[in-house]
Amino acid sequence: MMKALALALLAASVALAAPPVISKQRPDGTPNRAAWMAEGRFGMMVHYLPLPPAGSREERQVWVDRTVDAFDLAGFMRQFDETGADWLIFTLTQTNGVLTSANPVVAPQSSLLTSRRDLVMEIALQLAQRGKRLVLYIPSDNEPTLRAQSGIAPADYAAWYRTLIRGYSEKFGARHHGWWFDTCLPLPNERWQEWLAACRAGNPDSAVAFSGAEFCTGGDVMPRCPIEDYHAGEIHILDGGRIRRDFLAPGGTFTLTPDGVMQRAGHTAHYYMPDSQFIGNVQWHCLLPIDMTFNPAIPDRMCRYSDAELFGFVRAVKSVGGAVTINVPINPASGILPEDSHAQLVRLGRHLGK
């Protein structure tokens, strides 16, 4: 009952709201590099992470090449087109030790594997033909797998990592429009500036976000990096069309109320929604997974939303000038989205119109 009431109140408030005027300047007067996110409908993200089985380096390389070669680019782009999404966040790598686009700074002593097919560049070229935007996704320099497999001494790793990012930015140039980094720790602004310079080496208008999982850990919602362009905005779950802010840790027993709210004894649910285009000096944006989870404590089934809940949430965010990227599952063997996830994004695109 409470969840249904929350959805009804959300729909009513959105229906009464006038379309926002999107500002291309940030509150401090500097350019809003991420204004296109607020102006667009929504973005799509996939975690394409081929994970090779155990074996020799040669065996694992063969597996990687065979798997990435099998990615159905035409089918994937057809699905992307049908959703009506305006940008795509795509993985260069994460925790699998596989790069899907070559980078010259990856040395022979590295344990990282690079696919012979430059899949991300192929996607970049396809998006450019459509006038759509590409955002590159890679973990920060704190992610242990990339650090361990780089073959770089710990004292030299931070500098090597910045060179890796710079190399990708220069390689993709005007074909990439942003970055999304996770596992980011607090840094002084001087260090963030070094990172931003590497990200913008190939495109000075590149919009960058550094995630500290602020929307789903129960702490401060403010951006991890106060000088980034847009909020990374990782969400773990919606509840009644609102962002569930309290961190749902693995372990313990959850119960569900009759209207589907996750509860745990002694644990209080907290919620959050944006009220303006900016949070601090940063474009408001969130990353929402559907049909899959970012948190092992939350079953995939809890990330399946009705059209009413998902569409209402997206409209509510957009009504104040915010932006939404929706993460959907992808088949690592084919590069194709599940039928149900794809169909819901198609309906969302049609619902939002042009």
Secondary structure as UniProt FT lines:
FT   HELIX           2..16
FT   TURN            27..28
FT   TURN            33..34
FT   HELIX           35..39
FT   STRAND          43..46
FT   HELIX           57..69
FT   HELIX           73..83
FT   STRAND          87..91
FT   STRAND          98..99
FT   TURN            104..105
FT   TURN            108..109
FT   STRAND          113..114
FT   HELIX           119..130
FT   STRAND          133..139
FT   TURN            141..142
FT   HELIX           144..149
FT   HELIX           154..172
FT   HELIX           173..175
FT   STRAND          178..182
FT   HELIX           189..199
FT   TURN            204..205
FT   STRAND          207..210
FT   HELIX           214..216
FT   TURN            226..227
FT   STRAND          238..239
FT   TURN            240..241
FT   STRAND          242..244
FT   STRAND          255..256
FT   TURN            258..259
FT   STRAND          262..263
FT   TURN            265..266
FT   STRAND          271..272
FT   STRAND          278..279
FT   TURN            280..281
FT   STRAND          282..283
FT   STRAND          285..289
FT   TURN            296..297
FT   HELIX           300..303
FT   HELIX           307..319
FT   TURN            320..321
FT   STRAND          323..327
FT   TURN            332..334
FT   HELIX           339..352
//
